[in-house]
Amino acid sequence: MIESTISVGAAENLVLLLGTQDQHLKQIRSTIPANISTRDGKILVQGNEQDVIQATAVLEEMRLRLRKDGTLDADAVSQVIRRVASGEDTLSTDPIGVGSGRSIHPRTKGQADYVQAIRESALVFCTGPAGTGKTYLAVATAVEALQAQRIRKIVLVRPAVEAGESLGYLPGDLEAKINPYLRPLLDALTEMMDFDQMHRYMDEDVIEVVPLAYMRGRTLNRAFIILDEAQNTTVSQMKMFLTRMGEGSQIVVSGDTSQTDLPPHTKSGLIDALARLRDIEGFAKVVLSGKDIVRHRLVQDIVRAYEEGKKKK
């Protein structure tokens, strides 16, 4: 048996770290069978070598996140435990600075690889299931680039393809009918900048949120262009979108190839492009998986249940 000691300091720090009624501590114990106790502002970890190493690594990363973010929730703790228990390395990617002292941290190795790819490549394709942060992290890195004046414009794009519902007969003009498709992009933006600042940027055309069809015929220079839900593009639409890229611009394309809403027998432009572009210099591909899901912990189980259902069929 070995042991390690982690100094926490004030009693309130201990409560924030281990959770109300030790809920975070219970999460660790349910996965790693180490003996974890507290004494005089310190955490004592005892057990066999592997368990102590893992539990200590989890607690140290939890402490680091708490110091950076000022808060720690159950989902964040689950992410840390899952990554450490699976043997993944500690994340080394720098946080994404979105201004006003705020920063966003990749929460899994896959997410860290995604952010790193965006920072290093002019054209990045990211695929993965719902909840893996494909859109959120792309928007965050775009805001970071805008704040650092590496670009002069952010363009957020989505194909207006109905996900099993028919909106054509709903009341309202074209803008009112298109807005629901673009809402997820606006939601991501509102988490990263003040409401007034976001609308000022939109009024000044620094930020555009547009349907894919509105991209035809344009050339965008020094722009950060994000195509979301790209699995719902056709081959010709994807080609049209990618060729909007002008000097000093960057493109991030994200989508979930398992959730295509295109008409039957229509090939997805995302799947086609992944095959066509793989040998192009400056192109990067990132594949996220269920272990990168950072929404509610149940989302991972939901995605896994659907994947297992497909395999049985």
Residue frames relative to the residue before (quaternion, step in Angstrom):
aa qw qx qy qz dx dy dz
M 1.0000 0.0000 0.0000 0.0000 0.00 0.00 0.00
I 0.0908 -0.7724 0.6266 0.0501 3.55 -1.06 0.83
E 0.1594 -0.7862 0.5849 0.1199 3.56 -1.26 0.15
S 0.1153 -0.7606 0.6325 0.0900 3.55 -1.31 0.42
T 0.2468 -0.7686 0.5769 0.1249 3.55 -1.21 0.58
I 0.1206 -0.7785 0.6145 0.0421 3.55 -0.95 0.95
S 0.2799 -0.7697 0.5547 0.1471 3.57 -0.67 1.11
V 0.1648 -0.8164 0.5508 0.0544 3.57 -0.73 1.09
G 0.4204 -0.7182 0.4625 0.3059 3.58 1.01 -0.72
A 0.8575 -0.0369 0.0433 0.5114 3.56 -0.91 -0.96
A 0.6234 -0.5764 0.3907 0.3556 3.55 -1.17 0.68
E 0.6352 0.5377 -0.3398 0.4381 3.60 1.04 -0.74
N 0.6054 0.5454 -0.3526 0.4601 3.60 1.12 -0.59
L 0.6286 0.5416 -0.3225 0.4555 3.53 1.08 -0.78
V 0.6497 0.5105 -0.3094 0.4707 3.58 1.00 -0.84
L 0.6594 0.5036 -0.3098 0.4644 3.60 0.93 -0.86
L 0.6816 0.5002 -0.2850 0.4517 3.55 1.00 -0.86
L 0.7837 0.3435 -0.1742 0.4874 3.58 0.79 -0.99
G 0.5198 -0.6788 0.3881 0.3441 3.57 1.30 -0.12
T 0.6203 -0.5246 0.4236 0.4008 3.55 -1.27 0.42
Q 0.8342 0.0105 -0.0795 0.5456 3.54 -0.84 1.08
D 0.6033 -0.6235 0.3230 0.3781 3.54 1.11 0.85
Q 0.2220 0.8155 -0.5146 0.1444 3.61 1.08 0.61
H 0.6486 0.4965 -0.3289 0.4739 3.63 1.03 -0.69
L 0.6264 0.5392 -0.3265 0.4586 3.54 1.04 -0.80
K 0.6377 0.5252 -0.3187 0.4647 3.59 1.02 -0.80
Q 0.6084 0.5507 -0.3467 0.4544 3.60 1.08 -0.71
I 0.6582 0.5008 -0.3088 0.4696 3.57 0.95 -0.91
R 0.6803 0.5084 -0.2949 0.4378 3.58 0.83 -0.99
S 0.6390 0.5448 -0.3347 0.4276 3.60 1.06 -0.68
T 0.7406 0.3767 -0.2124 0.5143 3.59 1.23 -0.42
I 0.7891 0.2149 -0.0920 0.5681 3.57 0.96 -0.90
P 0.2963 -0.8171 0.4717 0.1488 3.62 -0.42 1.19
A 0.3045 0.7322 -0.5472 0.2677 3.56 0.80 1.01
N 0.4416 -0.6535 0.5382 0.2970 3.56 -1.23 0.44
I 0.0155 -0.8160 0.5753 -0.0543 3.59 -0.43 1.25
S 0.0830 0.7924 -0.5966 0.0961 3.57 -0.74 1.08
T 0.3246 -0.7373 0.5572 0.2015 3.58 -1.28 0.26
R 0.0808 0.7837 -0.6103 0.0822 3.53 -1.14 0.74
D 0.8651 -0.0578 0.0203 0.4979 3.59 -0.83 1.05
G 0.7332 -0.4378 0.2415 0.4609 3.59 0.84 0.97
K 0.6564 0.4630 -0.3152 0.5053 3.55 1.25 0.38
I 0.3089 -0.7118 0.5953 0.2089 3.54 -1.25 0.50
L 0.1636 -0.7854 0.5935 0.0641 3.56 -0.80 1.05
V 0.0978 -0.7929 0.6013 0.0150 3.58 -0.77 1.09
Q 0.0158 0.8065 -0.5878 0.0619 3.58 -0.73 1.11
G 0.4161 0.6939 -0.5237 0.2666 3.56 -1.18 0.59
N 0.7080 -0.3808 0.3018 0.5125 3.58 -1.18 -0.41
E 0.7315 -0.4886 0.2592 0.3987 3.55 -1.20 0.55
Q 0.6879 0.4913 -0.2967 0.4443 3.59 0.80 -1.01
D 0.6673 0.5044 -0.3037 0.4561 3.61 0.91 -0.90
V 0.6596 0.5005 -0.3108 0.4666 3.59 0.94 -0.85
I 0.6377 0.5235 -0.3287 0.4596 3.60 0.96 -0.84
Q 0.6904 0.4794 -0.2864 0.4599 3.60 0.87 -0.94
A 0.6759 0.4939 -0.3017 0.4564 3.58 0.85 -0.95
T 0.6440 0.5129 -0.3163 0.4713 3.58 1.01 -0.81
A 0.6441 0.5193 -0.3219 0.4602 3.60 0.96 -0.84
V 0.6370 0.5226 -0.3206 0.4674 3.59 1.01 -0.83
L 0.6947 0.4797 -0.2808 0.4566 3.58 0.81 -0.99
E 0.6438 0.5158 -0.3283 0.4601 3.60 0.99 -0.77
E 0.6796 0.4632 -0.3093 0.4774 3.60 0.92 -0.79
M 0.5978 0.5457 -0.3587 0.4649 3.60 1.06 -0.66
R 0.6561 0.5104 -0.3067 0.4636 3.57 0.97 -0.88
L 0.6390 0.5251 -0.3197 0.4624 3.58 1.03 -0.82
R 0.6641 0.4948 -0.3058 0.4697 3.59 0.92 -0.87
L 0.6410 0.5269 -0.3241 0.4544 3.56 0.97 -0.83
R 0.6574 0.5055 -0.3128 0.4631 3.58 0.97 -0.82
K 0.6954 0.4741 -0.2751 0.4648 3.60 1.00 -0.82
D 0.8073 0.3231 -0.1370 0.4744 3.57 0.83 -1.04
G 0.4183 -0.7276 0.4556 0.2967 3.58 1.20 -0.39
T 0.7732 0.1963 -0.1248 0.5900 3.59 1.27 -0.05
L 0.0924 -0.7767 0.6222 0.0313 3.53 -1.26 0.43
D 0.0724 -0.8169 0.5713 0.0320 3.61 -0.58 1.08
A 0.7281 -0.4584 0.2970 0.4142 3.55 -1.33 0.26
D 0.6493 0.5220 -0.3293 0.4444 3.60 1.00 -0.77
A 0.6364 0.5185 -0.3269 0.4682 3.58 1.02 -0.79
V 0.6409 0.5149 -0.3218 0.4696 3.58 0.99 -0.81
S 0.6359 0.5321 -0.3277 0.4530 3.59 0.98 -0.83
Q 0.6362 0.5327 -0.3237 0.4547 3.57 1.01 -0.83
V 0.6611 0.5049 -0.3060 0.4629 3.57 0.91 -0.92
I 0.6625 0.5082 -0.3095 0.4550 3.59 0.86 -0.96
R 0.6723 0.5140 -0.3057 0.4363 3.57 0.85 -0.98
R 0.6833 0.4856 -0.3012 0.4545 3.58 0.90 -0.87
V 0.6668 0.4911 -0.3084 0.4680 3.60 0.89 -0.88
A 0.6728 0.5098 -0.3018 0.4431 3.58 0.91 -0.91
S 0.6919 0.4627 -0.2760 0.4807 3.59 1.13 -0.64
G 0.5458 -0.6618 0.3727 0.3538 3.58 1.31 0.00
E 0.4089 0.7074 -0.4875 0.3078 3.61 1.21 0.27
D 0.5645 -0.6143 0.4387 0.3338 3.54 -1.16 0.64
T 0.5830 -0.5391 0.4695 0.3862 3.54 -1.28 0.38
L 0.5223 -0.6599 0.4391 0.3147 3.56 -0.93 0.87
S 0.1579 -0.8122 0.5580 0.0634 3.55 -0.89 0.96
T 0.4838 0.6767 -0.4341 0.3459 3.60 1.26 -0.16
D 0.4979 -0.6529 0.4827 0.3047 3.56 -0.98 0.87
P 0.5482 -0.6068 0.4493 0.3598 3.62 -1.06 0.63
I 0.4760 -0.6541 0.5114 0.2898 3.55 -1.27 0.45
G 0.2274 -0.7929 0.5530 0.1172 3.58 -0.55 1.14
V 0.0923 -0.8307 0.5487 0.0193 3.58 -0.59 1.14
G 0.6867 -0.5069 0.2754 0.4423 3.58 1.19 0.48
S 0.8171 0.2453 -0.2100 0.4775 3.55 -1.35 0.40
G 0.6815 -0.5170 0.2826 0.4341 3.55 1.08 0.75
R 0.5579 0.6107 -0.3897 0.4048 3.58 1.28 0.05
S 0.0174 -0.7904 0.6123 0.0075 3.55 -1.12 0.68
I 0.2587 -0.7443 0.6006 0.1353 3.52 -1.25 0.59
H 0.2139 -0.8033 0.5501 0.0795 3.55 -0.83 1.03
P 0.4392 -0.6334 0.5571 0.3092 3.60 -0.93 0.79
R 0.2733 -0.8172 0.4940 0.1158 3.56 -0.87 0.94
T 0.7465 0.2302 -0.1912 0.5943 3.59 1.29 0.01
K 0.6503 -0.5049 0.3782 0.4232 3.57 -1.24 0.27
G 0.6238 0.5428 -0.3374 0.4499 3.57 1.02 -0.77
Q 0.6563 0.4964 -0.3053 0.4792 3.57 0.96 -0.83
A 0.6360 0.5219 -0.3306 0.4625 3.59 0.99 -0.79
D 0.6385 0.5157 -0.3200 0.4733 3.60 1.01 -0.81
Y 0.6245 0.5488 -0.3212 0.4535 3.58 1.06 -0.81
V 0.6740 0.4845 -0.2919 0.4750 3.58 0.84 -0.98
Q 0.6492 0.5191 -0.3165 0.4571 3.58 0.97 -0.86
A 0.6399 0.5251 -0.3224 0.4593 3.59 1.01 -0.82
I 0.6449 0.5174 -0.3207 0.4621 3.59 0.98 -0.82
R 0.6777 0.4995 -0.2895 0.4555 3.57 0.99 -0.81
E 0.7566 0.4022 -0.2023 0.4742 3.58 1.13 -0.60
S 0.7786 0.3252 -0.1563 0.5135 3.63 1.12 -0.52
A 0.4862 -0.6835 0.4728 0.2699 3.54 -1.11 0.74
L 0.7789 0.1765 -0.0920 0.5948 3.59 1.19 -0.54
V 0.0317 0.8141 -0.5736 0.0847 3.57 -0.50 1.23
F 0.1239 -0.7537 0.6418 0.0684 3.54 -1.00 0.93
C 0.0271 -0.7961 0.6045 -0.0076 3.57 -0.89 0.95
T 0.0444 -0.7867 0.6156 0.0091 3.56 -0.84 1.01
G 0.2957 0.7453 -0.5616 0.2043 3.54 -1.18 0.56
P 0.6355 -0.5596 0.3747 0.3776 3.58 -1.24 0.35
A 0.7057 -0.4407 0.3443 0.4351 3.54 -1.35 0.16
G 0.8004 0.3409 -0.2332 0.4345 3.54 -1.14 0.71
T 0.5570 0.6251 -0.3943 0.3788 3.60 1.23 0.09
G 0.5659 -0.6431 0.3723 0.3572 3.62 1.23 0.10
K 0.2723 0.7953 -0.5079 0.1883 3.61 1.20 0.34
T 0.7279 0.4089 -0.2305 0.4998 3.58 0.81 -1.01
Y 0.6675 0.5451 -0.3050 0.4052 3.55 0.81 -1.06
L 0.7146 0.4451 -0.2656 0.4698 3.59 0.80 -0.96
A 0.6105 0.5366 -0.3553 0.4616 3.60 1.09 -0.63
V 0.6556 0.4910 -0.3078 0.4841 3.59 0.95 -0.87
A 0.6395 0.5328 -0.3311 0.4444 3.61 0.95 -0.81
T 0.6859 0.4622 -0.2989 0.4760 3.60 0.88 -0.86
A 0.6009 0.5428 -0.3595 0.4636 3.59 1.15 -0.53
V 0.6492 0.5009 -0.3101 0.4812 3.58 0.97 -0.86
E 0.6187 0.5411 -0.3347 0.4608 3.58 1.02 -0.80
A 0.6733 0.4932 -0.2921 0.4670 3.60 0.90 -0.93
L 0.6417 0.5154 -0.3221 0.4679 3.59 1.05 -0.74
Q 0.6603 0.5065 -0.3092 0.4603 3.59 0.92 -0.88
A 0.7036 0.4395 -0.2561 0.4961 3.59 1.10 -0.72
Q 0.4160 -0.7455 0.4251 0.3007 3.59 1.38 0.07
R 0.3431 0.7206 -0.5240 0.2976 3.58 1.07 0.73
I 0.7480 0.1685 -0.1213 0.6304 3.56 1.30 -0.39
R 0.3689 -0.7325 0.5197 0.2394 3.58 -1.24 0.22
K 0.7999 0.1879 -0.0715 0.5654 3.58 1.25 -0.18
I 0.1824 -0.7399 0.6357 0.1232 3.56 -1.19 0.69
V 0.0553 -0.7834 0.6189 0.0138 3.57 -0.90 0.96
L 0.1088 -0.7960 0.5954 0.0104 3.56 -0.60 1.21
V 0.0620 -0.8390 0.5378 -0.0560 3.54 -0.57 1.22
R 0.0150 0.7787 -0.6270 0.0162 3.54 -1.15 0.76
P 0.4201 -0.6631 0.5405 0.3029 3.60 -1.05 0.65
A 0.3557 -0.7337 0.5396 0.2100 3.60 -0.96 0.85
V 0.2420 0.7510 -0.5628 0.2465 3.53 0.38 1.32
E 0.4190 -0.7382 0.4777 0.2265 3.56 -0.76 1.07
A 0.3284 -0.7590 0.5365 0.1681 3.57 -0.87 1.02
G 0.8166 -0.2475 0.1107 0.5096 3.54 0.53 1.18
E 0.6855 0.4151 -0.2873 0.5247 3.58 1.25 -0.12
S 0.3277 -0.7250 0.5665 0.2147 3.56 -1.26 0.41
L 0.1272 -0.8188 0.5590 0.0321 3.56 -0.54 1.20
G 0.4521 0.7493 -0.4159 0.2476 3.57 1.26 -0.28
Y 0.7489 0.3973 -0.2224 0.4814 3.57 1.05 -0.67
L 0.4355 0.6848 -0.4733 0.3425 3.56 1.26 0.16
P 0.5501 -0.6136 0.4372 0.3601 3.62 -1.10 0.58
G 0.5935 0.5830 -0.4283 0.3528 3.54 -1.25 0.41
D 0.5544 -0.6016 0.4569 0.3492 3.52 -1.31 0.37
L 0.7646 -0.3654 0.2521 0.4673 3.58 -1.32 -0.06
E 0.6497 0.5277 -0.3272 0.4386 3.59 0.92 -0.88
A 0.6556 0.5177 -0.3106 0.4536 3.58 0.97 -0.87
K 0.6782 0.4860 -0.2927 0.4671 3.58 1.05 -0.73
I 0.6822 0.4895 -0.2838 0.4631 3.59 1.09 -0.69
N 0.5507 0.6704 -0.3837 0.3164 3.60 1.05 -0.74
P 0.6382 0.5330 -0.3625 0.4210 3.66 0.87 -0.74
Y 0.6302 0.5358 -0.3392 0.4481 3.60 1.06 -0.65
L 0.7357 0.4392 -0.2190 0.4667 3.56 1.05 -0.79
R 0.4389 0.7508 -0.4183 0.2621 3.57 1.27 -0.32
P 0.6538 0.5241 -0.3493 0.4194 3.67 0.82 -0.81
L 0.6358 0.5204 -0.3319 0.4634 3.59 1.08 -0.67
L 0.6526 0.4981 -0.3088 0.4802 3.57 1.01 -0.80
D 0.6109 0.5535 -0.3509 0.4442 3.60 1.04 -0.74
A 0.6491 0.5118 -0.3172 0.4648 3.57 0.98 -0.85
L 0.6517 0.5277 -0.3146 0.4448 3.57 0.94 -0.86
T 0.6818 0.5121 -0.3040 0.4248 3.58 0.86 -0.94
E 0.6300 0.5219 -0.3465 0.4590 3.61 1.19 -0.35
M 0.7347 0.4486 -0.2208 0.4586 3.58 1.22 -0.42
M 0.8011 0.1172 -0.0850 0.5808 3.57 1.16 -0.32
D 0.6452 -0.5261 0.3851 0.3982 3.54 -1.24 0.44
F 0.6252 -0.5696 0.3890 0.3652 3.55 -1.13 0.76
D 0.6818 0.4916 -0.2955 0.4540 3.59 0.86 -0.96
Q 0.6497 0.5112 -0.3207 0.4623 3.58 0.97 -0.82
M 0.6393 0.5304 -0.3309 0.4479 3.59 0.94 -0.86
H 0.7041 0.4535 -0.2789 0.4699 3.59 0.85 -0.91
R 0.5942 0.5418 -0.3697 0.4656 3.60 1.12 -0.54
Y 0.6472 0.5081 -0.3108 0.4758 3.57 0.97 -0.87
M 0.6666 0.4951 -0.3073 0.4649 3.58 0.98 -0.80
D 0.6364 0.5192 -0.3223 0.4707 3.59 1.03 -0.75
E 0.7220 0.4244 -0.2338 0.4939 3.57 1.08 -0.78
D 0.4672 -0.7095 0.4085 0.3340 3.57 1.35 0.14
V 0.3737 0.7033 -0.5077 0.3286 3.58 1.16 0.56
I 0.7547 0.1734 -0.1174 0.6217 3.57 1.18 -0.62
E 0.0548 -0.7771 0.6269 0.0108 3.55 -0.90 0.98
V 0.0739 -0.7467 0.6589 0.0536 3.55 -1.09 0.78
V 0.1183 0.8435 -0.4977 0.1641 3.56 -0.16 1.30
P 0.5233 -0.5905 0.4991 0.3583 3.58 -1.22 0.44
L 0.6547 -0.5486 0.3571 0.3780 3.56 -1.13 0.64
A 0.6300 0.5679 -0.3446 0.4024 3.60 0.94 -0.84
Y 0.6506 0.5396 -0.3137 0.4326 3.61 1.13 -0.61
M 0.5755 0.6128 -0.3705 0.3950 3.60 1.26 -0.11
R 0.5001 0.6898 -0.4201 0.3125 3.59 1.17 -0.43
G 0.8291 0.2466 -0.1882 0.4651 3.57 -1.00 0.88
R 0.6193 0.5652 -0.3478 0.4197 3.61 1.22 -0.09
T 0.1317 -0.7244 0.6628 0.1364 3.54 -1.37 0.37
L 0.1307 -0.8250 0.5490 0.0288 3.57 -0.63 1.13
N 0.1345 -0.7970 0.5881 0.0299 3.55 -0.61 1.22
R 0.8460 0.0651 -0.0908 0.5214 3.57 -1.13 0.78
A 0.4660 0.6558 -0.4455 0.3927 3.53 0.93 1.00
F 0.2811 -0.6916 0.6339 0.2021 3.53 -1.25 0.54
I 0.0563 -0.8376 0.5417 -0.0425 3.56 -0.31 1.31
I 0.0817 -0.8047 0.5880 0.0023 3.57 -0.72 1.11
L 0.1254 -0.7587 0.6355 0.0684 3.55 -0.90 0.97
D 0.1383 -0.8054 0.5754 0.0320 3.55 -0.54 1.23
E 0.8128 0.1942 -0.1728 0.5213 3.61 -1.19 0.55
A 0.1512 0.8570 -0.4807 0.1080 3.56 1.07 0.79
Q 0.5197 0.6325 -0.4267 0.3845 3.60 1.19 -0.28
N 0.6876 0.4779 -0.2745 0.4727 3.58 1.23 -0.42
T 0.5013 0.5931 -0.4602 0.4302 3.58 1.16 0.56
T 0.4113 -0.6479 0.5669 0.2996 3.54 -1.24 0.46
V 0.6942 -0.4545 0.3384 0.4438 3.58 -1.28 0.16
S 0.6865 0.4776 -0.2937 0.4630 3.61 0.88 -0.90
Q 0.6293 0.5259 -0.3384 0.4615 3.61 1.04 -0.68
M 0.6448 0.5151 -0.3253 0.4615 3.57 0.97 -0.81
K 0.6394 0.5129 -0.3283 0.4694 3.59 0.93 -0.83
M 0.6411 0.5239 -0.3205 0.4602 3.58 0.94 -0.89
F 0.6723 0.5074 -0.3006 0.4475 3.58 0.88 -0.94
L 0.6997 0.4931 -0.2857 0.4308 3.58 0.73 -1.04
T 0.6962 0.4715 -0.2765 0.4653 3.59 1.06 -0.66
R 0.4829 0.6263 -0.4587 0.4052 3.62 1.24 0.34
M 0.5096 0.6987 -0.3907 0.3155 3.58 1.28 -0.36
G 0.1283 -0.8105 0.5701 0.0409 3.57 -0.68 1.12
E 0.7680 -0.3457 0.2643 0.4699 3.57 -1.32 -0.19
G 0.8457 0.1675 -0.1364 0.4879 3.56 -1.00 0.88
S 0.5441 0.6318 -0.3947 0.3860 3.60 1.23 0.26
Q 0.1975 -0.7509 0.6208 0.1088 3.50 -1.34 0.35
I 0.1485 -0.7916 0.5893 0.0631 3.58 -1.05 0.82
V 0.0492 -0.7454 0.6636 0.0384 3.53 -1.12 0.83
V 0.1019 -0.7855 0.6103 0.0121 3.55 -0.82 1.08
S 0.0188 0.8162 -0.5764 0.0355 3.59 -0.73 1.00
G 0.1941 0.7858 -0.5726 0.1303 3.54 -1.15 0.61
D 0.3599 -0.6972 0.5806 0.2173 3.51 -1.37 0.23
T 0.3169 -0.8002 0.4786 0.1739 3.57 -0.23 1.26
S 0.6325 0.5354 -0.3392 0.4452 3.62 1.22 -0.23
Q 0.7413 0.3772 -0.2123 0.5130 3.61 1.25 -0.16
T 0.1844 0.8062 -0.5367 0.1675 3.59 0.80 0.98
D 0.1852 -0.7991 0.5676 0.0705 3.57 -0.90 1.00
L 0.3634 0.7371 -0.4893 0.2918 3.58 1.22 0.43
P 0.6299 -0.5189 0.3997 0.4174 3.61 -1.22 0.37
P 0.6499 -0.5244 0.3685 0.4085 3.61 -1.14 0.53
H 0.8375 0.1942 -0.1741 0.4801 3.57 -1.16 0.77
T 0.5395 0.5717 -0.4295 0.4445 3.61 1.22 0.43
K 0.3637 -0.7570 0.5004 0.2102 3.59 -0.63 1.11
S 0.4563 -0.6871 0.4996 0.2646 3.56 -0.96 0.88
G 0.4702 -0.6841 0.4885 0.2689 3.56 -0.92 0.94
L 0.5957 0.5628 -0.3599 0.4460 3.59 1.16 -0.56
I 0.6820 0.4776 -0.2896 0.4722 3.58 0.82 -0.98
D 0.6471 0.5239 -0.3113 0.4581 3.57 0.99 -0.85
A 0.6854 0.4986 -0.2875 0.4462 3.59 0.88 -0.97
L 0.6084 0.5622 -0.3589 0.4301 3.59 1.00 -0.74
A 0.6791 0.4667 -0.2853 0.4895 3.58 1.06 -0.72
R 0.6920 0.5068 -0.2827 0.4294 3.59 0.92 -0.88
L 0.7811 0.4140 -0.1788 0.4319 3.57 0.88 -0.97
R 0.4349 0.7675 -0.4279 0.1967 3.58 1.23 -0.29
D 0.7387 0.4035 -0.2370 0.4851 3.63 1.11 -0.55
I 0.4788 0.6759 -0.4359 0.3520 3.60 1.26 0.12
E 0.4437 -0.6828 0.5115 0.2744 3.59 -0.89 0.91
G 0.7596 0.3280 -0.2671 0.4940 3.56 -0.91 0.95
F 0.6029 0.5326 -0.3492 0.4806 3.57 1.35 -0.06
A 0.0322 -0.7883 0.6145 0.0048 3.59 -0.98 0.87
K 0.1650 -0.7757 0.6052 0.0691 3.54 -1.07 0.85
V 0.0464 -0.7814 0.6224 0.0012 3.56 -0.92 0.97
V 0.1271 -0.7839 0.6056 0.0508 3.57 -0.87 0.98
L 0.1530 -0.7788 0.6048 0.0653 3.56 -0.64 1.16
S 0.2172 -0.7885 0.5671 0.0969 3.57 -1.16 0.57
G 0.7720 -0.3631 0.2522 0.4567 3.53 -1.31 -0.08
K 0.6548 0.5219 -0.3296 0.4361 3.60 1.03 -0.64
D 0.6336 0.5121 -0.3350 0.4734 3.60 1.29 -0.12
I 0.4480 0.6920 -0.4586 0.3318 3.62 1.25 -0.01
V 0.0726 -0.8252 0.5601 -0.0058 3.57 -0.77 1.06
R 0.4290 0.6420 -0.5082 0.3814 3.57 1.14 0.50
H 0.7927 -0.2078 0.1947 0.5390 3.56 -1.19 -0.51
R 0.6037 -0.6094 0.3749 0.3516 3.58 -0.97 0.88
L 0.6125 0.5713 -0.3560 0.4144 3.63 1.12 -0.57
V 0.5495 0.6281 -0.4075 0.3707 3.61 1.15 -0.54
Q 0.6150 0.5428 -0.3521 0.4507 3.61 1.00 -0.73
D 0.6770 0.4855 -0.2934 0.4689 3.57 0.93 -0.91
I 0.6246 0.5384 -0.3351 0.4558 3.59 1.06 -0.75
V 0.6655 0.4946 -0.3023 0.4702 3.59 0.88 -0.96
R 0.6538 0.5182 -0.3135 0.4537 3.58 0.95 -0.88
A 0.6396 0.5356 -0.3252 0.4454 3.60 1.00 -0.82
Y 0.6713 0.4787 -0.3016 0.4787 3.58 0.98 -0.82
E 0.6410 0.5210 -0.3323 0.4553 3.60 0.99 -0.76
E 0.6570 0.4961 -0.3111 0.4749 3.59 0.99 -0.81
G 0.6172 0.5495 -0.3378 0.4505 3.58 1.11 -0.69
K 0.6375 0.5211 -0.3187 0.4695 3.57 1.05 -0.79
K 0.6551 0.5177 -0.3206 0.4473 3.59 0.95 -0.87
K 0.6424 0.5238 -0.3290 0.4525 3.60 1.00 -0.78
K 0.6441 0.5211 -0.3171 0.4615 3.57 1.05 -0.80
